[in-house]
Amino acid sequence: MRIPSRALVILGILLTVSPALAKDNQSKSPMDPQAMMEIWKQAATPGEPHK
């Protein structure tokens, strides 16, 4: 009974801390829409295997 309760405590701590860590990793300014379109265009372009 002691191990499952420790696991629940650890899980609770991780769930509490993870949103704060996620906010720190977000970029400070949003990406330029034109730059995003270029990235998506490059990702959608068929590669050599599709020719």
PDBQT receptor file of N, H, CA, C and O in Angstrom, charges set to zero:
ATOM      1  N   MET A   1       0.832  -1.202   0.000  1.00  0.00    +0.000 N 
ATOM      2  CA  MET A   1       0.000   0.000   0.000  1.00  0.00    +0.000 C 
ATOM      3  C   MET A   1       0.870   1.256   0.000  1.00  0.00    +0.000 C 
ATOM      4  O   MET A   1       0.438   2.324  -0.434  1.00  0.00    +0.000 OA
ATOM      5  N   ARG A   2       2.082   1.114   0.485  1.00  0.00    +0.000 N 
ATOM      6  H   ARG A   2       2.433   0.247   0.838  1.00  0.00    +0.000 HD
ATOM      7  CA  ARG A   2       2.951   2.274   0.594  1.00  0.00    +0.000 C 
ATOM      8  C   ARG A   2       3.488   2.713  -0.772  1.00  0.00    +0.000 C 
ATOM      9  O   ARG A   2       3.605   3.909  -1.035  1.00  0.00    +0.000 OA
ATOM     10  N   ILE A   3       3.812   1.753  -1.637  1.00  0.00    +0.000 N 
ATOM     11  H   ILE A   3       3.716   0.780  -1.423  1.00  0.00    +0.000 HD
ATOM     12  CA  ILE A   3       4.358   2.085  -2.953  1.00  0.00    +0.000 C 
ATOM     13  C   ILE A   3       3.313   2.766  -3.840  1.00  0.00    +0.000 C 
ATOM     14  O   ILE A   3       3.644   3.778  -4.457  1.00  0.00    +0.000 OA
ATOM     15  N   PRO A   4       2.088   2.283  -3.942  1.00  0.00    +0.000 N 
ATOM     16  CA  PRO A   4       1.108   2.989  -4.785  1.00  0.00    +0.000 C 
ATOM     17  C   PRO A   4       0.824   4.419  -4.303  1.00  0.00    +0.000 C 
ATOM     18  O   PRO A   4       0.610   5.311  -5.123  1.00  0.00    +0.000 OA
ATOM     19  N   SER A   5       0.820   4.640  -3.011  1.00  0.00    +0.000 N 
ATOM     20  H   SER A   5       0.994   3.915  -2.345  1.00  0.00    +0.000 HD
ATOM     21  CA  SER A   5       0.564   5.992  -2.531  1.00  0.00    +0.000 C 
ATOM     22  C   SER A   5       1.736   6.913  -2.865  1.00  0.00    +0.000 C 
ATOM     23  O   SER A   5       1.532   8.094  -3.144  1.00  0.00    +0.000 OA
ATOM     24  N   ARG A   6       2.954   6.388  -2.840  1.00  0.00    +0.000 N 
ATOM     25  H   ARG A   6       3.120   5.428  -2.614  1.00  0.00    +0.000 HD
ATOM     26  CA  ARG A   6       4.110   7.206  -3.246  1.00  0.00    +0.000 C 
ATOM     27  C   ARG A   6       4.017   7.525  -4.736  1.00  0.00    +0.000 C 
ATOM     28  O   ARG A   6       4.312   8.641  -5.163  1.00  0.00    +0.000 OA
ATOM     29  N   ALA A   7       3.607   6.542  -5.510  1.00  0.00    +0.000 N 
ATOM     30  H   ALA A   7       3.367   5.635  -5.164  1.00  0.00    +0.000 HD
ATOM     31  CA  ALA A   7       3.464   6.770  -6.947  1.00  0.00    +0.000 C 
ATOM     32  C   ALA A   7       2.420   7.845  -7.218  1.00  0.00    +0.000 C 
ATOM     33  O   ALA A   7       2.612   8.679  -8.103  1.00  0.00    +0.000 OA
ATOM     34  N   LEU A   8       1.335   7.840  -6.484  1.00  0.00    +0.000 N 
ATOM     35  H   LEU A   8       1.179   7.162  -5.766  1.00  0.00    +0.000 HD
ATOM     36  CA  LEU A   8       0.307   8.865  -6.658  1.00  0.00    +0.000 C 
ATOM     37  C   LEU A   8       0.818  10.246  -6.276  1.00  0.00    +0.000 C 
ATOM     38  O   LEU A   8       0.488  11.236  -6.928  1.00  0.00    +0.000 OA
ATOM     39  N   VAL A   9       1.615  10.313  -5.231  1.00  0.00    +0.000 N 
ATOM     40  H   VAL A   9       1.883   9.508  -4.701  1.00  0.00    +0.000 HD
ATOM     41  CA  VAL A   9       2.184  11.600  -4.820  1.00  0.00    +0.000 C 
ATOM     42  C   VAL A   9       3.135  12.119  -5.895  1.00  0.00    +0.000 C 
ATOM     43  O   VAL A   9       3.101  13.300  -6.238  1.00  0.00    +0.000 OA
ATOM     44  N   ILE A  10       3.970  11.251  -6.419  1.00  0.00    +0.000 N 
ATOM     45  H   ILE A  10       3.997  10.291  -6.140  1.00  0.00    +0.000 HD
ATOM     46  CA  ILE A  10       4.911  11.667  -7.461  1.00  0.00    +0.000 C 
ATOM     47  C   ILE A  10       4.154  12.099  -8.717  1.00  0.00    +0.000 C 
ATOM     48  O   ILE A  10       4.500  13.106  -9.336  1.00  0.00    +0.000 OA
ATOM     49  N   LEU A  11       3.137  11.351  -9.086  1.00  0.00    +0.000 N 
ATOM     50  H   LEU A  11       2.857  10.533  -8.583  1.00  0.00    +0.000 HD
ATOM     51  CA  LEU A  11       2.320  11.711 -10.237  1.00  0.00    +0.000 C 
ATOM     52  C   LEU A  11       1.657  13.071 -10.041  1.00  0.00    +0.000 C 
ATOM     53  O   LEU A  11       1.614  13.881 -10.967  1.00  0.00    +0.000 OA
ATOM     54  N   GLY A  12       1.148  13.318  -8.854  1.00  0.00    +0.000 N 
ATOM     55  H   GLY A  12       1.183  12.660  -8.103  1.00  0.00    +0.000 HD
ATOM     56  CA  GLY A  12       0.530  14.610  -8.559  1.00  0.00    +0.000 C 
ATOM     57  C   GLY A  12       1.515  15.755  -8.670  1.00  0.00    +0.000 C 
ATOM     58  O   GLY A  12       1.179  16.821  -9.186  1.00  0.00    +0.000 OA
ATOM     59  N   ILE A  13       2.722  15.542  -8.191  1.00  0.00    +0.000 N 
ATOM     60  H   ILE A  13       2.995  14.676  -7.771  1.00  0.00    +0.000 HD
ATOM     61  CA  ILE A  13       3.751  16.586  -8.277  1.00  0.00    +0.000 C 
ATOM     62  C   ILE A  13       4.108  16.849  -9.736  1.00  0.00    +0.000 C 
ATOM     63  O   ILE A  13       4.234  18.004 -10.143  1.00  0.00    +0.000 OA
ATOM     64  N   LEU A  14       4.271  15.789 -10.525  1.00  0.00    +0.000 N 
ATOM     65  H   LEU A  14       4.169  14.851 -10.194  1.00  0.00    +0.000 HD
ATOM     66  CA  LEU A  14       4.607  15.967 -11.931  1.00  0.00    +0.000 C 
ATOM     67  C   LEU A  14       3.509  16.702 -12.684  1.00  0.00    +0.000 C 
ATOM     68  O   LEU A  14       3.793  17.556 -13.524  1.00  0.00    +0.000 OA
ATOM     69  N   LEU A  15       2.260  16.376 -12.388  1.00  0.00    +0.000 N 
ATOM     70  H   LEU A  15       2.028  15.683 -11.706  1.00  0.00    +0.000 HD
ATOM     71  CA  LEU A  15       1.156  17.051 -13.058  1.00  0.00    +0.000 C 
ATOM     72  C   LEU A  15       1.038  18.514 -12.644  1.00  0.00    +0.000 C 
ATOM     73  O   LEU A  15       0.538  19.340 -13.408  1.00  0.00    +0.000 OA
ATOM     74  N   THR A  16       1.490  18.829 -11.458  1.00  0.00    +0.000 N 
ATOM     75  H   THR A  16       1.896  18.159 -10.837  1.00  0.00    +0.000 HD
ATOM     76  CA  THR A  16       1.445  20.207 -10.984  1.00  0.00    +0.000 C 
ATOM     77  C   THR A  16       2.569  21.034 -11.599  1.00  0.00    +0.000 C 
ATOM     78  O   THR A  16       2.367  22.202 -11.931  1.00  0.00    +0.000 OA
ATOM     79  N   VAL A  17       3.732  20.451 -11.752  1.00  0.00    +0.000 N 
ATOM     80  H   VAL A  17       3.897  19.502 -11.482  1.00  0.00    +0.000 HD
ATOM     81  CA  VAL A  17       4.910  21.177 -12.214  1.00  0.00    +0.000 C 
ATOM     82  C   VAL A  17       4.972  21.272 -13.742  1.00  0.00    +0.000 C 
ATOM     83  O   VAL A  17       5.498  22.253 -14.269  1.00  0.00    +0.000 OA
ATOM     84  N   SER A  18       4.456  20.292 -14.452  1.00  0.00    +0.000 N 
ATOM     85  H   SER A  18       4.029  19.496 -14.024  1.00  0.00    +0.000 HD
ATOM     86  CA  SER A  18       4.619  20.250 -15.912  1.00  0.00    +0.000 C 
ATOM     87  C   SER A  18       4.037  21.468 -16.643  1.00  0.00    +0.000 C 
ATOM     88  O   SER A  18       4.674  21.918 -17.595  1.00  0.00    +0.000 OA
ATOM     89  N   PRO A  19       2.884  22.037 -16.277  1.00  0.00    +0.000 N 
ATOM     90  CA  PRO A  19       2.421  23.241 -16.988  1.00  0.00    +0.000 C 
ATOM     91  C   PRO A  19       3.369  24.428 -16.824  1.00  0.00    +0.000 C 
ATOM     92  O   PRO A  19       3.530  25.223 -17.751  1.00  0.00    +0.000 OA
ATOM     93  N   ALA A  20       3.987  24.552 -15.673  1.00  0.00    +0.000 N 
ATOM     94  H   ALA A  20       3.856  23.907 -14.921  1.00  0.00    +0.000 HD
ATOM     95  CA  ALA A  20       4.929  25.653 -15.465  1.00  0.00    +0.000 C 
ATOM     96  C   ALA A  20       6.159  25.476 -16.346  1.00  0.00    +0.000 C 
ATOM     97  O   ALA A  20       6.679  26.448 -16.892  1.00  0.00    +0.000 OA
ATOM     98  N   LEU A  21       6.620  24.246 -16.484  1.00  0.00    +0.000 N 
ATOM     99  H   LEU A  21       6.197  23.456 -16.040  1.00  0.00    +0.000 HD
ATOM    100  CA  LEU A  21       7.767  23.996 -17.351  1.00  0.00    +0.000 C 
ATOM    101  C   LEU A  21       7.408  24.212 -18.813  1.00  0.00    +0.000 C 
ATOM    102  O   LEU A  21       8.241  24.688 -19.584  1.00  0.00    +0.000 OA
ATOM    103  N   ALA A  22       6.213  23.882 -19.200  1.00  0.00    +0.000 N 
ATOM    104  H   ALA A  22       5.536  23.495 -18.573  1.00  0.00    +0.000 HD
ATOM    105  CA  ALA A  22       5.787  24.062 -20.585  1.00  0.00    +0.000 C 
ATOM    106  C   ALA A  22       5.714  25.546 -20.948  1.00  0.00    +0.000 C 
ATOM    107  O   ALA A  22       6.054  25.922 -22.069  1.00  0.00    +0.000 OA
ATOM    108  N   LYS A  23       5.287  26.369 -20.036  1.00  0.00    +0.000 N 
ATOM    109  H   LYS A  23       5.011  26.063 -19.124  1.00  0.00    +0.000 HD
ATOM    110  CA  LYS A  23       5.211  27.804 -20.305  1.00  0.00    +0.000 C 
ATOM    111  C   LYS A  23       6.593  28.397 -20.502  1.00  0.00    +0.000 C 
ATOM    112  O   LYS A  23       6.758  29.318 -21.302  1.00  0.00    +0.000 OA
ATOM    113  N   ASP A  24       7.593  27.887 -19.787  1.00  0.00    +0.000 N 
ATOM    114  H   ASP A  24       7.459  27.140 -19.137  1.00  0.00    +0.000 HD
ATOM    115  CA  ASP A  24       8.950  28.390 -19.926  1.00  0.00    +0.000 C 
ATOM    116  C   ASP A  24       9.533  28.071 -21.291  1.00  0.00    +0.000 C 
ATOM    117  O   ASP A  24      10.358  28.833 -21.795  1.00  0.00    +0.000 OA
ATOM    118  N   ASN A  25       9.127  26.969 -21.899  1.00  0.00    +0.000 N 
ATOM    119  H   ASN A  25       8.456  26.351 -21.489  1.00  0.00    +0.000 HD
ATOM    120  CA  ASN A  25       9.685  26.546 -23.169  1.00  0.00    +0.000 C 
ATOM    121  C   ASN A  25       9.026  27.200 -24.369  1.00  0.00    +0.000 C 
ATOM    122  O   ASN A  25       9.528  27.066 -25.485  1.00  0.00    +0.000 OA
ATOM    123  N   GLN A  26       7.926  27.898 -24.179  1.00  0.00    +0.000 N 
ATOM    124  H   GLN A  26       7.518  28.007 -23.272  1.00  0.00    +0.000 HD
ATOM    125  CA  GLN A  26       7.246  28.553 -25.302  1.00  0.00    +0.000 C 
ATOM    126  C   GLN A  26       8.070  29.748 -25.759  1.00  0.00    +0.000 C 
ATOM    127  O   GLN A  26       8.750  30.400 -24.966  1.00  0.00    +0.000 OA
ATOM    128  N   SER A  27       7.991  30.016 -27.055  1.00  0.00    +0.000 N 
ATOM    129  H   SER A  27       7.439  29.487 -27.699  1.00  0.00    +0.000 HD
ATOM    130  CA  SER A  27       8.745  31.149 -27.584  1.00  0.00    +0.000 C 
ATOM    131  C   SER A  27       8.144  32.454 -27.068  1.00  0.00    +0.000 C 
ATOM    132  O   SER A  27       6.952  32.538 -26.770  1.00  0.00    +0.000 OA
ATOM    133  N   LYS A  28       8.985  33.449 -26.972  1.00  0.00    +0.000 N 
ATOM    134  H   LYS A  28       9.953  33.381 -27.214  1.00  0.00    +0.000 HD
ATOM    135  CA  LYS A  28       8.549  34.730 -26.410  1.00  0.00    +0.000 C 
ATOM    136  C   LYS A  28       7.713  35.526 -27.401  1.00  0.00    +0.000 C 
ATOM    137  O   LYS A  28       6.797  36.244 -27.000  1.00  0.00    +0.000 OA
ATOM    138  N   SER A  29       8.018  35.407 -28.691  1.00  0.00    +0.000 N 
ATOM    139  H   SER A  29       8.762  34.824 -29.017  1.00  0.00    +0.000 HD
ATOM    140  CA  SER A  29       7.230  36.121 -29.690  1.00  0.00    +0.000 C 
ATOM    141  C   SER A  29       6.688  35.120 -30.698  1.00  0.00    +0.000 C 
ATOM    142  O   SER A  29       7.351  34.128 -30.999  1.00  0.00    +0.000 OA
ATOM    143  N   PRO A  30       5.489  35.365 -31.225  1.00  0.00    +0.000 N 
ATOM    144  CA  PRO A  30       4.919  34.435 -32.203  1.00  0.00    +0.000 C 
ATOM    145  C   PRO A  30       5.718  34.463 -33.508  1.00  0.00    +0.000 C 
ATOM    146  O   PRO A  30       6.336  35.468 -33.859  1.00  0.00    +0.000 OA
ATOM    147  N   MET A  31       5.687  33.337 -34.210  1.00  0.00    +0.000 N 
ATOM    148  H   MET A  31       5.185  32.521 -33.925  1.00  0.00    +0.000 HD
ATOM    149  CA  MET A  31       6.423  33.230 -35.464  1.00  0.00    +0.000 C 
ATOM    150  C   MET A  31       5.725  34.020 -36.558  1.00  0.00    +0.000 C 
ATOM    151  O   MET A  31       4.499  34.129 -36.579  1.00  0.00    +0.000 OA
ATOM    152  N   ASP A  32       6.510  34.560 -37.453  1.00  0.00    +0.000 N 
ATOM    153  H   ASP A  32       7.506  34.470 -37.436  1.00  0.00    +0.000 HD
ATOM    154  CA  ASP A  32       5.992  35.318 -38.587  1.00  0.00    +0.000 C 
ATOM    155  C   ASP A  32       5.122  34.407 -39.460  1.00  0.00    +0.000 C 
ATOM    156  O   ASP A  32       5.568  33.319 -39.824  1.00  0.00    +0.000 OA
ATOM    157  N   PRO A  33       3.901  34.815 -39.805  1.00  0.00    +0.000 N 
ATOM    158  CA  PRO A  33       3.017  33.959 -40.617  1.00  0.00    +0.000 C 
ATOM    159  C   PRO A  33       3.627  33.589 -41.970  1.00  0.00    +0.000 C 
ATOM    160  O   PRO A  33       3.432  32.474 -42.452  1.00  0.00    +0.000 OA
ATOM    161  N   GLN A  34       4.355  34.507 -42.576  1.00  0.00    +0.000 N 
ATOM    162  H   GLN A  34       4.514  35.413 -42.183  1.00  0.00    +0.000 HD
ATOM    163  CA  GLN A  34       4.981  34.218 -43.872  1.00  0.00    +0.000 C 
ATOM    164  C   GLN A  34       6.057  33.138 -43.713  1.00  0.00    +0.000 C 
ATOM    165  O   GLN A  34       6.186  32.267 -44.573  1.00  0.00    +0.000 OA
ATOM    166  N   ALA A  35       6.818  33.187 -42.636  1.00  0.00    +0.000 N 
ATOM    167  H   ALA A  35       6.712  33.895 -41.937  1.00  0.00    +0.000 HD
ATOM    168  CA  ALA A  35       7.839  32.174 -42.381  1.00  0.00    +0.000 C 
ATOM    169  C   ALA A  35       7.190  30.819 -42.121  1.00  0.00    +0.000 C 
ATOM    170  O   ALA A  35       7.709  29.788 -42.550  1.00  0.00    +0.000 OA
ATOM    171  N   MET A  36       6.059  30.815 -41.420  1.00  0.00    +0.000 N 
ATOM    172  H   MET A  36       5.637  31.652 -41.072  1.00  0.00    +0.000 HD
ATOM    173  CA  MET A  36       5.347  29.561 -41.173  1.00  0.00    +0.000 C 
ATOM    174  C   MET A  36       4.853  28.956 -42.492  1.00  0.00    +0.000 C 
ATOM    175  O   MET A  36       4.928  27.743 -42.688  1.00  0.00    +0.000 OA
ATOM    176  N   MET A  37       4.346  29.808 -43.395  1.00  0.00    +0.000 N 
ATOM    177  H   MET A  37       4.285  30.793 -43.235  1.00  0.00    +0.000 HD
ATOM    178  CA  MET A  37       3.865  29.313 -44.677  1.00  0.00    +0.000 C 
ATOM    179  C   MET A  37       5.002  28.688 -45.487  1.00  0.00    +0.000 C 
ATOM    180  O   MET A  37       4.802  27.678 -46.162  1.00  0.00    +0.000 OA
ATOM    181  N   GLU A  38       6.184  29.281 -45.421  1.00  0.00    +0.000 N 
ATOM    182  H   GLU A  38       6.347  30.102 -44.873  1.00  0.00    +0.000 HD
ATOM    183  CA  GLU A  38       7.338  28.728 -46.131  1.00  0.00    +0.000 C 
ATOM    184  C   GLU A  38       7.715  27.363 -45.569  1.00  0.00    +0.000 C 
ATOM    185  O   GLU A  38       8.031  26.447 -46.329  1.00  0.00    +0.000 OA
ATOM    186  N   ILE A  39       7.684  27.218 -44.260  1.00  0.00    +0.000 N 
ATOM    187  H   ILE A  39       7.427  27.962 -43.643  1.00  0.00    +0.000 HD
ATOM    188  CA  ILE A  39       8.012  25.942 -43.624  1.00  0.00    +0.000 C 
ATOM    189  C   ILE A  39       7.001  24.882 -44.037  1.00  0.00    +0.000 C 
ATOM    190  O   ILE A  39       7.381  23.759 -44.370  1.00  0.00    +0.000 OA
ATOM    191  N   TRP A  40       5.715  25.229 -44.019  1.00  0.00    +0.000 N 
ATOM    192  H   TRP A  40       5.407  26.141 -43.748  1.00  0.00    +0.000 HD
ATOM    193  CA  TRP A  40       4.684  24.264 -44.410  1.00  0.00    +0.000 C 
ATOM    194  C   TRP A  40       4.785  23.926 -45.887  1.00  0.00    +0.000 C 
ATOM    195  O   TRP A  40       4.556  22.780 -46.274  1.00  0.00    +0.000 OA
ATOM    196  N   LYS A  41       5.124  24.904 -46.717  1.00  0.00    +0.000 N 
ATOM    197  H   LYS A  41       5.310  25.835 -46.402  1.00  0.00    +0.000 HD
ATOM    198  CA  LYS A  41       5.267  24.653 -48.150  1.00  0.00    +0.000 C 
ATOM    199  C   LYS A  41       6.417  23.673 -48.400  1.00  0.00    +0.000 C 
ATOM    200  O   LYS A  41       6.291  22.771 -49.228  1.00  0.00    +0.000 OA
ATOM    201  N   GLN A  42       7.528  23.843 -47.694  1.00  0.00    +0.000 N 
ATOM    202  H   GLN A  42       7.631  24.576 -47.021  1.00  0.00    +0.000 HD
ATOM    203  CA  GLN A  42       8.661  22.928 -47.846  1.00  0.00    +0.000 C 
ATOM    204  C   GLN A  42       8.297  21.533 -47.351  1.00  0.00    +0.000 C 
ATOM    205  O   GLN A  42       8.710  20.536 -47.945  1.00  0.00    +0.000 OA
ATOM    206  N   ALA A  43       7.533  21.456 -46.275  1.00  0.00    +0.000 N 
ATOM    207  H   ALA A  43       7.197  22.265 -45.793  1.00  0.00    +0.000 HD
ATOM    208  CA  ALA A  43       7.147  20.145 -45.729  1.00  0.00    +0.000 C 
ATOM    209  C   ALA A  43       6.166  19.437 -46.652  1.00  0.00    +0.000 C 
ATOM    210  O   ALA A  43       6.154  18.207 -46.699  1.00  0.00    +0.000 OA
ATOM    211  N   ALA A  44       5.335  20.185 -47.393  1.00  0.00    +0.000 N 
ATOM    212  H   ALA A  44       5.344  21.185 -47.355  1.00  0.00    +0.000 HD
ATOM    213  CA  ALA A  44       4.316  19.578 -48.242  1.00  0.00    +0.000 C 
ATOM    214  C   ALA A  44       4.826  19.260 -49.640  1.00  0.00    +0.000 C 
ATOM    215  O   ALA A  44       4.151  18.556 -50.392  1.00  0.00    +0.000 OA
ATOM    216  N   THR A  45       5.998  19.761 -50.005  1.00  0.00    +0.000 N 
ATOM    217  H   THR A  45       6.546  20.333 -49.395  1.00  0.00    +0.000 HD
ATOM    218  CA  THR A  45       6.537  19.503 -51.326  1.00  0.00    +0.000 C 
ATOM    219  C   THR A  45       6.982  18.053 -51.431  1.00  0.00    +0.000 C 
ATOM    220  O   THR A  45       7.729  17.568 -50.581  1.00  0.00    +0.000 OA
ATOM    221  N   PRO A  46       6.522  17.348 -52.483  1.00  0.00    +0.000 N 
ATOM    222  CA  PRO A  46       6.938  15.965 -52.647  1.00  0.00    +0.000 C 
ATOM    223  C   PRO A  46       8.448  15.855 -52.838  1.00  0.00    +0.000 C 
ATOM    224  O   PRO A  46       9.059  16.673 -53.526  1.00  0.00    +0.000 OA
ATOM    225  N   GLY A  47       9.021  14.864 -52.238  1.00  0.00    +0.000 N 
ATOM    226  H   GLY A  47       8.524  14.200 -51.680  1.00  0.00    +0.000 HD
ATOM    227  CA  GLY A  47      10.450  14.670 -52.318  1.00  0.00    +0.000 C 
ATOM    228  C   GLY A  47      10.855  13.792 -53.487  1.00  0.00    +0.000 C 
ATOM    229  O   GLY A  47      10.037  13.472 -54.349  1.00  0.00    +0.000 OA
ATOM    230  N   GLU A  48      12.117  13.405 -53.509  1.00  0.00    +0.000 N 
ATOM    231  H   GLU A  48      12.782  13.664 -52.808  1.00  0.00    +0.000 HD
ATOM    232  CA  GLU A  48      12.677  12.598 -54.578  1.00  0.00    +0.000 C 
ATOM    233  C   GLU A  48      11.958  11.255 -54.749  1.00  0.00    +0.000 C 
ATOM    234  O   GLU A  48      11.750  10.840 -55.890  1.00  0.00    +0.000 OA
ATOM    235  N   PRO A  49      11.565  10.549 -53.673  1.00  0.00    +0.000 N 
ATOM    236  CA  PRO A  49      10.878   9.267 -53.861  1.00  0.00    +0.000 C 
ATOM    237  C   PRO A  49       9.531   9.384 -54.578  1.00  0.00    +0.000 C 
ATOM    238  O   PRO A  49       9.039   8.399 -55.128  1.00  0.00    +0.000 OA
ATOM    239  N   HIS A  50       8.936  10.567 -54.578  1.00  0.00    +0.000 N 
ATOM    240  H   HIS A  50       9.335  11.367 -54.132  1.00  0.00    +0.000 HD
ATOM    241  CA  HIS A  50       7.615  10.749 -55.185  1.00  0.00    +0.000 C 
ATOM    242  C   HIS A  50       7.691  11.083 -56.676  1.00  0.00    +0.000 C 
ATOM    243  O   HIS A  50       6.668  11.138 -57.358  1.00  0.00    +0.000 OA
ATOM    244  N   LYS A  51       8.888  11.302 -57.166  1.00  0.00    +0.000 N 
ATOM    245  H   LYS A  51       9.719  11.257 -56.612  1.00  0.00    +0.000 HD
ATOM    246  CA  LYS A  51       9.022  11.678 -58.586  1.00  0.00    +0.000 C 
ATOM    247  C   LYS A  51       9.019  10.449 -59.463  1.00  0.00    +0.000 C 
ATOM    248  O   LYS A  51       9.122  10.561 -60.684  1.00  0.00    +0.000 OA
TER     249      LYS A  51
